[in-house]
């Protein structure tokens, strides 16, 4: 699909200029509209007997946070107005528990949510932005780790394929991007043949689908050899000089991935290159 609106999330401090410039550059590359959500996370209101002691301090802290958020929103609005792309800026001050839902609601009105290097360095806001985009918006997410080349026109793309619905969504959402690439490697780790797995010829059906959309696709079937799937994909991305990894996110529940680990969790913790995610 065409990316005509790109959303990025910024925190309330001044360490986000790099992410904003990166987002504006991608919007200029694709002639997209830039949408910025400036978010500060509020402490929950005090309750019980303790509330009578700290309520005044909590209200003062909240007022200071809101004032600072308004100042930051104005600064970012000035940046967006001076950039070469059209844009708008929104702000929100939710409690931590609701932050992912609020980010997801805003992401519904964008084609893609961008998580740049500065956002990925944070703790809570990073998690909320990723989960908000993936679980509350129905739209894809692009992670851009520090030290990698940010582009929405990659020449070489690695697609992590496992036949799950999440992988299918990722392929569908990135079809225009894949069709424009010089080379797409459809990669399957430890493929299982059969009607209810990867088919009689693993990857053939997916490759045929992509080829009909004009994608120059090659199927790579790789053994894990006692390595994790995430490690195999990382190594193959390096070996093929891929500029982007496209994959489905959270084929298992978030709780299961947090407890036992998983491909999505591993990629989120150490993204080796720009990662395009959808579920």
DRENDO-1510 file (C-alpha; in Angstrom, 1 decimal, always signed):
<recs>
REC; n; res; u; v; w
REC; 1; UNK; +0.0; +0.0; +0.0 .
REC; 2; UNK; +1.0; +3.6; -0.5 .
REC; 3; UNK; +2.3; +5.4; +2.6 .
REC; 4; UNK; +0.5; +8.8; +2.5 .
REC; 5; UNK; +0.5; +9.5; +6.3 .
REC; 6; UNK; +3.3; +8.5; +8.6 .
REC; 7; UNK; +3.0; +8.8; +12.4 .
REC; 8; UNK; +5.9; +9.2; +14.8 .
REC; 9; UNK; +5.8; +9.4; +18.6 .
REC; 10; UNK; +7.9; +11.9; +20.6 .
REC; 11; UNK; +8.4; +12.2; +24.3 .
REC; 12; UNK; +8.2; +15.5; +26.2 .
REC; 13; UNK; +12.0; +16.2; +26.3 .
REC; 14; UNK; +14.2; +17.7; +23.7 .
REC; 15; UNK; +16.1; +14.5; +22.7 .
REC; 16; UNK; +13.8; +13.7; +19.8 .
REC; 17; UNK; +15.1; +15.9; +17.0 .
REC; 18; UNK; +16.8; +13.0; +15.3 .
REC; 19; UNK; +13.6; +11.0; +15.1 .
REC; 20; UNK; +11.6; +14.0; +13.8 .
REC; 21; UNK; +14.1; +14.7; +11.1 .
REC; 22; UNK; +14.2; +11.1; +10.1 .
REC; 23; UNK; +10.4; +11.0; +9.9 .
REC; 24; UNK; +10.3; +14.2; +7.9 .
REC; 25; UNK; +12.9; +12.8; +5.5 .
REC; 26; UNK; +10.8; +9.6; +4.9 .
REC; 27; UNK; +7.7; +11.7; +4.3 .
REC; 28; UNK; +9.6; +13.8; +1.8 .
REC; 29; UNK; +10.8; +10.7; +0.1 .
REC; 30; UNK; +7.3; +9.3; -0.3 .
REC; 31; UNK; +5.4; +12.6; -0.5 .
REC; 32; UNK; +3.6; +11.7; +2.7 .
REC; 33; UNK; +2.0; +13.7; +5.4 .
REC; 34; UNK; +3.8; +13.8; +8.7 .
REC; 35; UNK; +1.8; +13.3; +11.9 .
REC; 36; UNK; +3.5; +13.7; +15.3 .
REC; 37; UNK; +2.1; +12.5; +18.6 .
REC; 38; UNK; +3.8; +14.2; +21.6 .
REC; 39; UNK; +3.2; +12.1; +24.7 .
REC; 40; UNK; +4.0; +12.4; +28.3 .
REC; 41; UNK; +3.1; +9.6; +30.7 .
REC; 42; UNK; +1.1; +10.7; +33.8 .
REC; 43; UNK; +1.5; +9.3; +37.2 .
REC; 44; UNK; -1.8; +7.7; +38.4 .
REC; 45; UNK; -3.9; +9.8; +40.8 .
REC; 46; UNK; -3.4; +9.0; +44.5 .
REC; 47; UNK; -6.1; +7.0; +46.2 .
REC; 48; UNK; -7.0; +6.0; +49.8 .
REC; 49; UNK; -5.7; +7.8; +52.9 .
REC; 50; UNK; -2.4; +8.5; +51.1 .
REC; 51; UNK; -4.3; +10.7; +48.7 .
REC; 52; UNK; -5.0; +13.4; +51.3 .
REC; 53; UNK; -1.3; +13.8; +51.9 .
REC; 54; UNK; +0.0; +13.9; +48.4 .
REC; 55; UNK; -2.9; +15.2; +46.3 .
REC; 56; UNK; -1.6; +18.8; +46.2 .
REC; 57; UNK; +1.8; +17.7; +45.1 .
REC; 58; UNK; +0.3; +15.4; +42.5 .
REC; 59; UNK; -1.8; +18.2; +41.1 .
REC; 60; UNK; +1.2; +20.5; +40.9 .
REC; 61; UNK; +3.2; +17.9; +39.2 .
REC; 62; UNK; +0.4; +17.3; +36.7 .
REC; 63; UNK; +0.1; +21.0; +36.0 .
REC; 64; UNK; +3.9; +21.3; +35.4 .
REC; 65; UNK; +3.8; +18.3; +33.1 .
REC; 66; UNK; +1.0; +19.7; +31.0 .
REC; 67; UNK; +2.7; +23.1; +30.7 .
REC; 68; UNK; +5.9; +21.4; +29.6 .
REC; 69; UNK; +3.9; +19.3; +27.1 .
REC; 70; UNK; +2.3; +22.3; +25.6 .
REC; 71; UNK; +5.7; +24.0; +25.2 .
REC; 72; UNK; +7.1; +20.9; +23.6 .
REC; 73; UNK; +4.1; +20.6; +21.2 .
REC; 74; UNK; +4.6; +24.2; +20.2 .
REC; 75; UNK; +8.4; +23.6; +19.5 .
REC; 76; UNK; +7.6; +20.5; +17.4 .
REC; 77; UNK; +4.8; +22.4; +15.5 .
REC; 78; UNK; +7.4; +25.1; +14.6 .
REC; 79; UNK; +9.7; +22.3; +13.3 .
REC; 80; UNK; +7.0; +20.7; +11.2 .
REC; 81; UNK; +5.9; +24.0; +9.8 .
REC; 82; UNK; +9.5; +24.8; +8.7 .
REC; 83; UNK; +10.0; +21.3; +7.1 .
REC; 84; UNK; +9.4; +20.5; +3.4 .
REC; 85; UNK; +6.4; +18.3; +4.1 .
REC; 86; UNK; +2.8; +18.9; +5.3 .
REC; 87; UNK; +2.2; +17.9; +8.9 .
REC; 88; UNK; +0.2; +18.1; +12.1 .
REC; 89; UNK; +1.0; +17.7; +15.8 .
REC; 90; UNK; -1.1; +16.2; +18.5 .
REC; 91; UNK; -0.4; +15.8; +22.2 .
REC; 92; UNK; -1.7; +13.5; +24.9 .
REC; 93; UNK; -1.1; +12.9; +28.6 .
REC; 94; UNK; -2.4; +9.5; +29.5 .
REC; 95; UNK; -1.6; +7.3; +32.5 .
REC; 96; UNK; +0.8; +4.5; +31.6 .
REC; 97; UNK; -1.9; +1.9; +31.6 .
REC; 98; UNK; -3.8; +3.6; +28.7 .
REC; 99; UNK; -0.9; +4.9; +26.7 .
REC; 100; UNK; -0.7; +2.1; +24.2 .
REC; 101; UNK; -4.5; +2.4; +23.4 .
REC; 102; UNK; -4.1; +6.2; +22.9 .
REC; 103; UNK; -1.2; +5.7; +20.5 .
REC; 104; UNK; -3.1; +3.1; +18.7 .
REC; 105; UNK; -6.1; +5.4; +18.2 .
REC; 106; UNK; -3.9; +8.0; +16.6 .
REC; 107; UNK; -2.1; +5.4; +14.5 .
REC; 108; UNK; -5.4; +4.4; +12.9 .
REC; 109; UNK; -5.3; +7.6; +10.9 .
REC; 110; UNK; -1.9; +6.9; +9.5 .
REC; 111; UNK; -0.6; +4.3; +7.0 .
REC; 112; UNK; +2.5; +3.6; +9.0 .
REC; 113; UNK; +3.9; +4.2; +12.5 .
REC; 114; UNK; +7.6; +5.0; +12.7 .
REC; 115; UNK; +9.7; +4.1; +15.8 .
REC; 116; UNK; +13.0; +5.9; +15.4 .
REC; 117; UNK; +16.3; +5.4; +17.3 .
REC; 118; UNK; +15.5; +7.9; +20.1 .
REC; 119; UNK; +12.1; +6.3; +20.8 .
REC; 120; UNK; +13.8; +2.8; +20.8 .
REC; 121; UNK; +16.2; +3.9; +23.5 .
REC; 122; UNK; +13.4; +4.7; +26.0 .
REC; 123; UNK; +11.8; +2.1; +28.2 .
REC; 124; UNK; +8.0; +2.6; +28.8 .
REC; 125; UNK; +7.2; +4.9; +25.9 .
REC; 126; UNK; +9.0; +2.5; +23.5 .
REC; 127; UNK; +6.9; -0.4; +24.7 .
REC; 128; UNK; +3.7; +1.5; +24.6 .
REC; 129; UNK; +4.3; +2.9; +21.1 .
REC; 130; UNK; +5.1; -0.6; +19.7 .
REC; 131; UNK; +2.2; -2.3; +21.3 .
REC; 132; UNK; -0.2; +0.6; +20.5 .
REC; 133; UNK; +0.7; +0.4; +16.8 .
REC; 134; UNK; +0.6; -3.4; +16.6 .
REC; 135; UNK; -2.4; -4.2; +18.8 .
REC; 136; UNK; -4.6; -1.1; +18.6 .
REC; 137; UNK; -4.3; +0.4; +15.1 .
REC; 138; UNK; -4.5; -2.4; +12.6 .
REC; 139; UNK; -1.7; -0.7; +10.8 .
REC; 140; UNK; +2.0; -1.6; +10.3 .
REC; 141; UNK; +5.0; -0.4; +12.3 .
REC; 142; UNK; +8.5; +0.4; +11.1 .
REC; 143; UNK; +11.5; +0.2; +13.5 .
REC; 144; UNK; +14.6; +2.2; +12.6 .
REC; 145; UNK; +17.4; +1.2; +15.0 .
REC; 146; UNK; +20.4; +3.5; +15.5 .
REC; 147; UNK; +23.1; +3.3; +12.9 .
REC; 148; UNK; +20.9; +1.9; +10.1 .
REC; 149; UNK; +19.8; +3.5; +6.8 .
REC; 150; UNK; +16.2; +4.7; +6.9 .
REC; 151; UNK; +14.3; +4.4; +3.7 .
REC; 152; UNK; +10.9; +3.4; +2.3 .
REC; 153; UNK; +12.5; +2.4; -1.0 .
REC; 154; UNK; +14.9; -0.5; +0.0 .
REC; 155; UNK; +16.7; -2.3; -2.8 .
REC; 156; UNK; +17.1; -5.6; -1.0 .
REC; 157; UNK; +14.4; -6.9; +1.4 .
REC; 158; UNK; +14.2; -10.1; +3.5 .
REC; 159; UNK; +10.7; -11.4; +4.2 .
REC; 160; UNK; +10.4; -13.7; +7.1 .
REC; 161; UNK; +7.7; -16.2; +6.0 .
REC; 162; UNK; +6.0; -18.8; +8.2 .
REC; 163; UNK; +2.4; -19.0; +6.6 .
REC; 164; UNK; +0.8; -17.4; +9.7 .
REC; 165; UNK; -1.8; -14.7; +9.3 .
REC; 166; UNK; +0.6; -12.2; +10.8 .
REC; 167; UNK; +3.2; -12.8; +8.1 .
REC; 168; UNK; +0.4; -12.6; +5.5 .
REC; 169; UNK; -0.6; -9.2; +6.8 .
REC; 170; UNK; +3.0; -8.0; +6.8 .
REC; 171; UNK; +3.4; -9.0; +3.1 .
REC; 172; UNK; +0.1; -7.4; +2.1 .
REC; 173; UNK; +0.9; -4.1; +3.9 .
REC; 174; UNK; +4.4; -4.0; +2.3 .
REC; 175; UNK; +3.4; -5.1; -1.2 .
REC; 176; UNK; +4.2; -1.7; -2.9 .
REC; 177; UNK; +7.5; -1.6; -1.1 .
REC; 178; UNK; +8.4; -5.1; -2.2 .
REC; 179; UNK; +7.4; -4.6; -5.8 .
REC; 180; UNK; +9.7; -1.6; -6.0 .
REC; 181; UNK; +12.7; -3.5; -4.5 .
REC; 182; UNK; +15.4; -5.0; -6.8 .
REC; 183; UNK; +15.5; -8.2; -4.8 .
REC; 184; UNK; +13.2; -9.9; -2.2 .
REC; 185; UNK; +14.3; -13.0; -0.3 .
REC; 186; UNK; +11.3; -14.9; +1.0 .
REC; 187; UNK; +13.0; -16.8; +3.9 .
REC; 188; UNK; +11.7; -19.8; +5.7 .
REC; 189; UNK; +13.5; -21.4; +8.7 .
REC; 190; UNK; +13.1; -25.1; +9.1 .
REC; 191; UNK; +10.2; -25.5; +6.6 .
REC; 192; UNK; +7.7; -28.3; +7.1 .
REC; 193; UNK; +6.3; -29.8; +3.9 .
REC; 194; UNK; +2.6; -30.7; +3.7 .
REC; 195; UNK; -0.9; -29.3; +3.0 .
REC; 196; UNK; -1.3; -27.9; +6.5 .
REC; 197; UNK; +2.3; -26.4; +6.8 .
REC; 198; UNK; +4.4; -24.9; +4.0 .
REC; 199; UNK; +3.0; -26.9; +1.1 .
REC; 200; UNK; +4.6; -29.5; -1.1 .
REC; 201; UNK; +7.2; -27.0; -2.2 .
REC; 202; UNK; +7.7; -24.6; +0.8 .
REC; 203; UNK; +7.4; -21.0; -0.2 .
REC; 204; UNK; +6.2; -21.7; -3.7 .
REC; 205; UNK; +2.7; -20.4; -3.2 .
REC; 206; UNK; +3.8; -17.2; -1.5 .
REC; 207; UNK; +6.4; -16.6; -4.1 .
REC; 208; UNK; +3.9; -17.0; -6.9 .
REC; 209; UNK; +1.5; -14.6; -5.2 .
REC; 210; UNK; +4.3; -12.0; -4.9 .
REC; 211; UNK; +5.5; -12.6; -8.5 .
REC; 212; UNK; +2.0; -11.7; -9.7 .
REC; 213; UNK; +2.4; -8.4; -8.1 .
REC; 214; UNK; +5.7; -7.7; -9.9 .
REC; 215; UNK; +8.0; -8.7; -7.0 .
REC; 216; UNK; +11.4; -10.1; -8.0 .
REC; 217; UNK; +11.4; -12.9; -5.4 .
REC; 218; UNK; +13.7; -15.7; -4.4 .
REC; 219; UNK; +12.8; -18.4; -1.9 .
REC; 220; UNK; +15.4; -19.3; +0.8 .
REC; 221; UNK; +14.8; -22.3; +3.0 .
REC; 222; UNK; +17.2; -22.4; +5.9 .
REC; 223; UNK; +17.9; -24.9; +8.7 .
REC; 224; UNK; +18.1; -23.5; +12.2 .
REC; 225; UNK; +21.0; -25.8; +13.2 .
REC; 226; UNK; +20.2; -25.3; +16.9 .
REC; 227; UNK; +20.1; -21.5; +16.6 .
REC; 228; UNK; +17.0; -19.5; +17.3 .
REC; 229; UNK; +14.8; -18.4; +14.3 .
REC; 230; UNK; +15.6; -14.8; +15.1 .
REC; 231; UNK; +19.4; -15.4; +15.0 .
REC; 232; UNK; +19.1; -17.2; +11.7 .
REC; 233; UNK; +17.1; -14.3; +10.2 .
REC; 234; UNK; +19.7; -11.8; +11.5 .
REC; 235; UNK; +22.6; -13.7; +10.0 .
REC; 236; UNK; +20.8; -14.1; +6.7 .
REC; 237; UNK; +19.9; -10.4; +6.6 .
REC; 238; UNK; +23.7; -9.7; +7.0 .
REC; 239; UNK; +24.7; -12.3; +4.4 .
REC; 240; UNK; +22.2; -11.0; +1.8 .
REC; 241; UNK; +23.0; -7.3; +2.6 .
REC; 242; UNK; +19.3; -6.7; +3.2 .
REC; 243; UNK; +18.1; -3.1; +3.9 .
REC; 244; UNK; +14.8; -4.1; +5.5 .
REC; 245; UNK; +13.2; -7.1; +7.2 .
REC; 246; UNK; +9.5; -7.6; +6.7 .
REC; 247; UNK; +7.8; -9.9; +9.2 .
REC; 248; UNK; +4.6; -10.7; +11.0 .
REC; 249; UNK; +4.5; -9.7; +14.7 .
REC; 250; UNK; +3.3; -11.7; +17.7 .
REC; 251; UNK; +2.2; -15.0; +16.2 .
REC; 252; UNK; +1.9; -16.0; +19.9 .
REC; 253; UNK; +0.4; -14.0; +22.7 .
REC; 254; UNK; +2.3; -11.1; +24.2 .
REC; 255; UNK; +2.4; -12.8; +27.6 .
REC; 256; UNK; +3.8; -16.0; +26.1 .
REC; 257; UNK; +6.5; -14.1; +24.2 .
REC; 258; UNK; +7.4; -12.2; +27.4 .
REC; 259; UNK; +7.7; -15.3; +29.5 .
REC; 260; UNK; +9.2; -17.8; +27.0 .
REC; 261; UNK; +10.6; -15.5; +24.3 .
REC; 262; UNK; +9.9; -15.5; +20.6 .
REC; 263; UNK; +11.0; -14.2; +17.3 .
REC; 264; UNK; +9.1; -10.9; +17.6 .
REC; 265; UNK; +10.4; -10.2; +21.1 .
REC; 266; UNK; +13.9; -11.0; +20.1 .
REC; 267; UNK; +13.7; -8.7; +17.1 .
REC; 268; UNK; +12.2; -5.9; +19.1 .
REC; 269; UNK; +15.0; -6.1; +21.7 .
REC; 270; UNK; +17.9; -6.1; +19.2 .
REC; 271; UNK; +16.7; -5.1; +15.7 .
REC; 272; UNK; +19.6; -5.7; +13.3 .
REC; 273; UNK; +18.2; -3.5; +10.6 .
REC; 274; UNK; +15.0; -1.6; +9.8 .
REC; 275; UNK; +12.1; -4.0; +10.6 .
REC; 276; UNK; +8.6; -3.6; +9.1 .
REC; 277; UNK; +6.1; -5.3; +11.3 .
REC; 278; UNK; +2.4; -6.1; +11.0 .
REC; 279; UNK; -0.2; -8.4; +12.7 .
</recs>
